[in-house]
Amino acid sequence: MPEEREITIYDIARHLKISAATVSRGLQNNPVVNKSTRKKIAEAAKLLGYRSNTFASSLRSRQTHTIGVLVPRLNSHFMSSVLAGMENAASPHGYNLIIAQSQENAEKEKANAVTMFNKRVDGLLISLAYNTENLQHLEPFFKRKIPVVFFDRVDLHKESISVVIDNFGAAYKITQHLVEQGCHRIMHLGGNVLRNVYKDRLAGYQQALKDSGLPFLEKLHISGPLSEGAGTDAARYILDLAPEDRPDAVFSANDTAAVHCMMTLKSADLRIPEDIAFAGFNNDPISKVIDPNLTTVDYSGDTMGNIAVTNLINHLKGISNLYTTNSITLRADMVVRASSLKQIK
């Protein structure tokens, strides 16, 4: 059976016995066409099965009203809230989001960036993959003056802006909190320091130790993917240490690794927080499910996504210039729960 041809504005014009120019203006909701005629055009378009050729119109206007979003992982509570904030900010302005995930792989991120560029997105929002080493794959955007906004996991570029939280300050406060609870051997479960979030959390932890007169011990710093398995492996590492060498607290750069480390240690009959206190980062739902509830750092993904999109759209509309500032830093709050409240004797 031959494929049915696409309905055009000329078909609608013939159906209504009006000019194609009037149909075109009516479909664009142009006030030059009176309201009743616009309504008839819309009804006829629906009846006949007309589909707007957004690609052709975007070529004419040089705008697609689409924004590309590249994220490391979609199966993340934090990233889901970021995307919700982005959608809430983009939709009222008539912008659609095209979302892709790198799955923490730099090569996949590069391929996704090419796809976004070829789809002619008006701007790009990106949170970098775990192992991305440079921004070469974003050069086509910078050369064509297509605005790029980094969020959460960022890298500095003179022709972009970053939306972040104060990772250093939050890590400093949470480490200081553990010290105030009487902890002196605090382990850090960190991520790849290529990424600003893990580099800054490590630096905040180290500075808090220094200011408290405590040494930074390499054997109490484990760097890894911060996955469920990484948390379990960290617990096994702790259990293999001599009792006098074990940490009396663990600060993890995310909640996932912290919780799975806690679970494994609990199954080995270690008490939390009496034997080992715990603190995480992100305030994921899992932090309130584990017993005892996990002390963590809370920051709004929704706010981060909203601010990133709002700044990008304002730049596209000429309301503001992205390049007048390098970064926007959002608030992060420590949430103290039972996992870190050690009894000081």
C-alpha positions as CSV (number, residue, x, y, z in Angstrom):
1,M,0.0,0.0,0.0
2,P,1.5,3.4,-1.0
3,E,2.3,5.7,1.9
4,E,-0.2,8.5,2.4
5,R,1.3,11.9,1.5
6,E,1.8,14.6,4.1
7,I,-1.0,17.1,4.5
8,T,0.1,20.7,3.7
9,I,-1.2,24.2,4.3
10,Y,-2.5,24.2,0.7
11,D,-4.8,21.3,1.6
12,I,-6.2,23.2,4.5
13,A,-6.6,26.3,2.3
14,R,-8.5,24.3,-0.3
15,H,-10.7,22.8,2.4
16,L,-11.6,26.2,3.8
17,K,-11.5,28.0,0.5
18,I,-9.1,30.6,1.8
19,S,-5.5,31.5,0.9
20,A,-2.5,29.5,2.0
21,A,-1.0,32.7,3.4
22,T,-4.0,33.1,5.7
23,V,-3.7,29.4,6.8
24,S,0.1,29.9,7.5
25,R,-0.6,33.0,9.6
26,G,-3.5,31.4,11.4
27,L,-1.4,28.3,12.3
28,Q,1.2,30.7,13.8
29,N,-1.7,32.4,15.8
30,N,-1.0,35.7,14.1
31,P,-3.5,38.3,15.3
32,V,-3.7,39.6,11.7
33,V,-6.1,36.7,11.2
34,N,-9.3,37.1,13.1
35,K,-10.0,34.8,16.1
36,S,-12.9,32.9,14.5
37,T,-10.8,32.1,11.3
38,R,-7.9,31.0,13.4
39,K,-10.2,28.6,15.2
40,K,-11.5,27.2,11.9
41,I,-8.0,26.7,10.7
42,A,-7.0,24.9,13.8
43,E,-10.0,22.6,13.6
44,A,-9.4,21.9,9.9
45,A,-5.7,21.1,10.6
46,K,-6.8,18.6,13.2
47,L,-9.4,17.1,11.0
48,L,-7.1,16.6,8.1
49,G,-4.2,15.4,10.2
50,Y,-1.9,18.3,9.5
51,R,1.5,18.2,11.2
52,S,3.6,21.4,11.5
53,N,7.0,21.1,9.8
54,T,9.1,22.4,12.7
55,F,12.3,21.4,11.0
56,A,11.6,23.7,8.0
57,S,10.4,26.5,10.1
58,S,13.5,26.2,12.3
59,L,15.7,26.6,9.3
60,R,13.9,29.8,8.4
61,S,14.1,31.2,11.9
62,R,17.5,29.7,12.7
63,Q,16.0,28.6,16.0
64,T,14.7,25.2,16.9
65,H,13.4,26.1,20.4
66,T,15.1,23.0,21.7
67,I,17.7,22.7,24.4
68,G,20.1,19.8,24.6
69,V,20.7,18.3,28.1
70,L,23.6,15.8,28.7
71,V,23.7,14.1,32.0
72,P,25.9,11.3,33.5
73,R,23.0,9.1,34.6
74,L,19.2,9.2,34.5
75,N,18.7,6.7,37.3
76,S,19.6,9.3,40.0
77,H,17.2,11.0,42.4
78,F,19.3,14.2,42.2
79,M,19.4,14.2,38.4
80,S,15.6,13.5,38.2
81,S,15.0,16.6,40.3
82,V,17.4,18.7,38.1
83,L,15.5,17.6,35.0
84,A,12.2,18.5,36.6
85,G,13.5,22.0,37.4
86,M,14.7,22.4,33.8
87,E,11.4,21.3,32.3
88,N,9.5,23.7,34.6
89,A,11.7,26.6,33.5
90,A,11.8,25.7,29.8
91,S,8.2,24.9,29.1
92,P,6.6,28.4,29.8
93,H,9.0,29.9,27.2
94,G,8.2,27.4,24.5
95,Y,11.4,25.4,24.7
96,N,11.6,21.6,24.6
97,L,14.4,19.5,26.1
98,I,16.3,16.8,24.3
99,I,17.9,14.6,27.0
100,A,20.7,12.1,26.7
101,Q,22.9,10.3,29.2
102,S,26.6,9.5,29.0
103,Q,26.3,6.5,31.4
104,E,29.5,7.9,33.0
105,N,31.4,7.3,29.7
106,A,33.4,10.1,28.0
107,E,33.1,8.5,24.6
108,K,29.3,8.2,24.8
109,E,29.2,11.9,26.0
110,K,31.2,12.9,22.9
111,A,28.8,11.0,20.6
112,N,25.8,12.6,22.3
113,A,27.3,16.0,21.9
114,V,27.7,15.4,18.2
115,T,24.0,14.3,18.0
116,M,22.9,17.5,19.9
117,F,24.9,19.7,17.6
118,N,23.5,18.0,14.5
119,K,20.0,18.4,15.9
120,R,20.7,22.2,15.9
121,V,19.8,22.7,19.6
122,D,19.7,26.4,20.5
123,G,21.8,25.8,23.6
124,L,23.4,22.9,25.6
125,L,23.2,22.1,29.3
126,I,25.8,19.5,30.4
127,S,27.0,17.7,33.6
128,L,30.2,15.9,32.7
129,A,30.8,12.2,32.8
130,Y,33.0,10.6,35.4
131,N,36.0,10.2,33.1
132,T,35.7,13.2,30.7
133,E,39.2,14.7,30.5
134,N,38.8,17.7,28.2
135,L,36.1,19.8,26.4
136,Q,37.3,19.3,22.8
137,H,34.0,17.7,21.9
138,L,32.2,20.9,22.8
139,E,34.3,23.1,20.6
140,P,31.8,23.1,17.7
141,F,29.3,24.7,20.1
142,F,31.8,27.4,21.2
143,K,32.8,28.1,17.6
144,R,29.2,28.6,16.5
145,K,28.4,30.7,19.6
146,I,25.8,28.1,20.7
147,P,25.6,28.8,24.5
148,V,26.8,26.1,26.9
149,V,25.9,25.9,30.5
150,F,27.6,23.4,32.8
151,F,25.8,22.3,36.0
152,D,26.9,20.2,39.0
153,R,29.9,18.5,37.4
154,V,31.6,21.4,35.6
155,D,34.7,22.5,33.9
156,L,35.7,26.1,33.4
157,H,35.5,27.7,30.0
158,K,35.6,31.4,29.1
159,E,32.6,31.1,26.9
160,S,30.3,29.3,29.3
161,I,28.9,29.5,32.8
162,S,28.7,26.9,35.6
163,V,25.9,26.3,38.1
164,V,27.3,24.5,41.2
165,I,27.0,24.2,44.9
166,D,29.7,24.9,47.5
167,N,31.1,21.4,47.6
168,F,34.2,22.5,49.5
169,G,32.3,24.3,52.2
170,A,29.7,21.5,52.6
171,A,32.4,18.8,52.9
172,Y,34.3,21.0,55.4
173,K,31.2,21.4,57.6
174,I,30.3,17.7,57.6
175,T,33.9,16.7,58.4
176,Q,34.0,19.3,61.2
177,H,30.7,17.9,62.5
178,L,32.3,14.4,62.8
179,V,35.3,15.9,64.6
180,E,32.9,17.6,67.0
181,Q,31.3,14.2,67.7
182,G,34.7,13.0,69.0
183,C,35.9,11.3,65.8
184,H,39.7,11.4,65.1
185,R,40.2,8.8,62.4
186,I,37.8,9.9,59.6
187,M,37.8,7.9,56.4
188,H,36.8,9.6,53.1
189,L,35.2,7.6,50.3
190,G,35.7,9.9,47.3
191,G,35.3,10.0,43.5
192,N,37.4,10.8,40.5
193,V,39.1,14.2,41.2
194,L,38.9,15.0,37.5
195,R,35.4,16.1,38.5
196,N,35.1,19.3,40.5
197,V,32.5,17.9,42.9
198,Y,34.8,15.1,44.1
199,K,37.9,17.3,44.0
200,D,36.3,20.0,46.1
201,R,34.7,17.5,48.6
202,L,38.1,15.9,49.1
203,A,39.7,19.4,49.6
204,G,37.0,20.4,52.1
205,Y,37.6,17.2,54.1
206,Q,41.3,17.7,54.1
207,Q,41.1,21.3,55.2
208,A,38.7,20.4,58.1
209,L,41.2,17.8,59.3
210,K,44.1,20.2,59.1
211,D,42.2,22.9,61.0
212,S,41.3,20.4,63.7
213,G,44.9,19.3,64.1
214,L,44.2,15.9,62.6
215,P,46.5,14.2,60.0
216,F,45.3,13.3,56.5
217,L,46.1,9.5,56.1
218,E,46.2,8.1,52.6
219,K,45.1,4.7,53.9
220,L,41.9,6.4,55.1
221,H,41.1,7.8,51.6
222,I,39.5,5.5,49.1
223,S,38.8,6.8,45.6
224,G,36.3,4.9,43.4
225,P,33.0,5.0,41.5
226,L,31.0,5.5,44.6
227,S,28.6,2.7,43.6
228,E,26.9,0.1,45.7
229,G,29.8,-2.2,45.1
230,A,32.3,0.5,46.0
231,G,30.6,0.9,49.4
232,T,30.6,-2.8,50.0
233,D,34.3,-3.0,49.1
234,A,35.1,-0.1,51.4
235,A,33.5,-1.9,54.3
236,R,35.5,-5.1,53.6
237,Y,38.6,-2.9,53.5
238,I,37.7,-1.5,56.9
239,L,37.1,-5.0,58.3
240,D,40.5,-6.2,57.1
241,L,42.2,-3.4,59.1
242,A,43.5,-4.1,62.6
243,P,41.0,-2.8,65.1
244,E,43.3,0.0,66.2
245,D,43.8,1.1,62.6
246,R,40.1,1.2,61.7
247,P,38.4,4.6,61.2
248,D,35.9,5.8,63.8
249,A,34.0,7.7,61.1
250,V,33.4,7.6,57.4
251,F,32.5,10.6,55.2
252,S,31.3,9.4,51.8
253,A,31.1,11.8,48.8
254,N,27.6,10.3,48.0
255,D,24.9,8.5,49.9
256,T,24.9,5.3,47.9
257,A,28.4,4.2,48.8
258,A,27.8,5.3,52.4
259,V,24.7,3.3,52.9
260,H,26.1,0.1,51.4
261,C,29.2,0.5,53.4
262,M,27.0,0.8,56.5
263,M,25.0,-2.3,55.6
264,T,28.1,-4.5,55.3
265,L,29.6,-3.3,58.5
266,K,26.3,-3.8,60.4
267,S,26.2,-7.4,59.1
268,A,29.6,-7.8,60.7
269,D,28.2,-6.6,64.0
270,L,29.8,-3.2,64.0
271,R,27.6,-0.6,65.7
272,I,26.7,2.7,64.0
273,P,27.5,5.3,65.2
274,E,29.1,3.9,68.4
275,D,31.9,2.0,66.6
276,I,31.9,4.0,63.3
277,A,29.9,7.2,62.6
278,F,28.7,7.9,59.1
279,A,28.0,10.9,56.8
280,G,27.1,11.0,53.1
281,F,26.2,13.6,50.5
282,N,23.2,14.3,48.3
283,N,20.3,13.6,50.6
284,D,19.0,10.7,48.4
285,P,15.8,8.9,49.6
286,I,18.0,6.0,50.7
287,S,19.5,8.1,53.4
288,K,16.2,8.1,55.3
289,V,15.6,4.4,54.8
290,I,18.8,3.0,56.3
291,D,18.8,2.5,60.0
292,P,20.2,4.6,61.6
293,N,19.2,7.4,59.2
294,L,22.2,8.9,57.4
295,T,23.6,12.3,58.1
296,T,24.1,14.0,54.7
297,V,24.2,17.2,52.6
298,D,21.0,18.5,51.0
299,Y,20.9,20.7,48.0
300,S,18.1,21.4,45.5
301,G,18.4,19.7,42.1
302,D,15.2,21.4,41.1
303,T,16.7,24.9,41.8
304,M,19.9,24.0,40.0
305,G,18.0,22.9,36.9
306,N,15.7,25.9,37.0
307,I,18.6,28.4,37.3
308,A,20.6,26.7,34.6
309,V,17.7,26.8,32.0
310,T,16.6,30.4,33.0
311,N,20.1,31.7,32.5
312,L,20.4,30.0,29.1
313,I,17.0,31.2,27.9
314,N,17.7,34.8,29.1
315,H,20.9,34.7,27.0
316,L,19.1,33.3,24.0
317,K,16.5,36.1,24.2
318,G,19.1,38.8,24.7
319,I,17.9,39.6,28.2
320,S,21.3,38.9,29.7
321,N,24.8,37.8,28.7
322,L,26.0,34.4,30.0
323,Y,29.6,35.4,29.9
324,T,29.5,38.2,32.4
325,T,30.0,35.7,35.2
326,N,31.9,32.4,35.5
327,S,29.7,30.6,38.0
328,I,26.6,30.6,40.1
329,T,27.0,28.9,43.5
330,L,23.9,27.5,45.2
331,R,23.3,26.8,48.9
332,A,23.9,23.4,50.4
333,D,22.8,22.4,53.9
334,M,24.0,19.7,56.3
335,V,21.2,17.4,57.5
336,V,22.3,15.8,60.8
337,R,20.8,12.4,61.6
338,A,21.4,9.5,63.9
339,S,24.3,7.9,61.9
340,S,26.8,10.6,63.0
341,L,25.6,11.3,66.5
342,K,28.3,9.4,68.4
343,Q,28.1,9.3,72.2
344,I,31.1,11.2,73.6
345,K,32.2,9.6,76.9
